[in-house]
Amino acid sequence: MSDRVAITTYSTKPRGGVVHTLELAESLSALGVDTTVVAMGDPDQGFFRRVDVPVVVIPAPPRQDTLEERVFAWIGAMQQGLADLMPGFTVVHAQDCISARAANAVRKAGSPGADVTLVRTVHHVDDFTTQALIDCQAAAITEPDHVVVVSEMWRRQLWADYGVEATMITNGVRHERFAAANVDPTAAAACRDRLGVADRHLFLTVGGIEPRKGSKHLIEALAAVKAGKGPSASPVLAVVGGHSFQDYTPYREAVLASFGSLGLELGTDVVMLGTVPDDELPTWFHAADSFVFPSLNEGWGLVILEAQAAGLPVLVSDIEVFGEFLEDGTNALMTAAGDAGSIAAAMRRLIDDAGLRRRLGSAGPASAARFSWEATARSHIELYSAITDGSIHAPSSAPYRQPAS
């Protein structure tokens, strides 16, 4: 493939879409595609990990008071940065609303590089509450030349809500990075010692405390389990991550403020690890006894594949997208989304049934092995080639209609 590809992302922080960006870019490069990552952030700090392809970091604007102001400020800043970069590329592949709108604005301005092919991956659709952001998100889905999704559910949803026919290409996972053979068990034990969990069951979740992750319901479930087992036998929840473009401070503070009434102690029952060094993340998967991820809305759930590759039993919600690659009782425990009682019951099963943990954990690597970043990259190469040689295009035969609130 002779095209030069820029993969754009709104952030340099370790969120799922950003991880996807870097893994895809590096896998494309390994297959011989001339690939550059373009991001928004602090050019002096760069990404949260080393990146093995060329990187351009466009300076992010000062933080704004509202989400709406912030979105449009970042679109403007990225548009300005992309205006100088786009003439060097054949394909710009945006991984989010902000960079998609910015790239299309460059095209509409008729600047050099206006003839670039714009591809967009829609990882999920947010439930925005202001019309300006609803319209902005819709435009970021309908303006690109072609749209990619990472799950069949979102492919159907984009056609139903926006009249956009998307191509489904799944996520991947670096199996060797998370495999037990490549993680020092002494380091994993040291992680447990840092938390002082001793023999208590350690649940791990990744993504911070935010509404979309179902954090409130997970905390309520943890409290219910503790109430039944008593402090000495109750589990510990370790929470990794928390970077988000949206400000979830009120939600996070409300969840943390509920600990007292729920009988939980911060630092004892729930440990907020924040952002851990990238090379330490696989160790945390092996330090834990189970992985819990009761999300209410996801594009795919990349960290589930990482947990499975590590051989960790996983507990997830029963949202439709997870059902595309997980089967309840076979390679995961699936609980009713948003139901603390259902989550608590599944947590108790994992704590009490070592055989269940072993069975689910042993099924994980084989389940994750169905997905690789190399396969994901090859599917993207096929798509880029088909778009640029004119043999595929995205029809717009269905009218856009605003999704029901």
WORA-V502426 format. One line per field, one symbol per residue. psi: psi as a letter, one per 20 degrees, with the letter a starting at -180 (. if undefined). Layout:
psi->???
This chain:
psi->piqppppqqirjqmrghgggggggghhgghjjpopqpprpbohhhbrirqpkrqppoppqrqprhqgghgghghgghhgghhhihhijqhppopjrgghghgghhgghikrpjijqpoqppohrpqmqiqhghghggghihhhrhqpqrjqhghghghgghikpoqpoprraqnghhiqhijpohhhghhgghhikicjqpoppqpiaoqghikgghgghgghhgghhhqghjqrpppoqaipqhqokgggghgghhigghikqppighppoiboqqhiighhhhihrhqppmlqhpqhglhhghggghikppqprrkqghhihjqppigjrppqppjohggggghggghghnhhgggggghigghghiipqhgggghhhggggghghjjiqroqlipqpppqq.
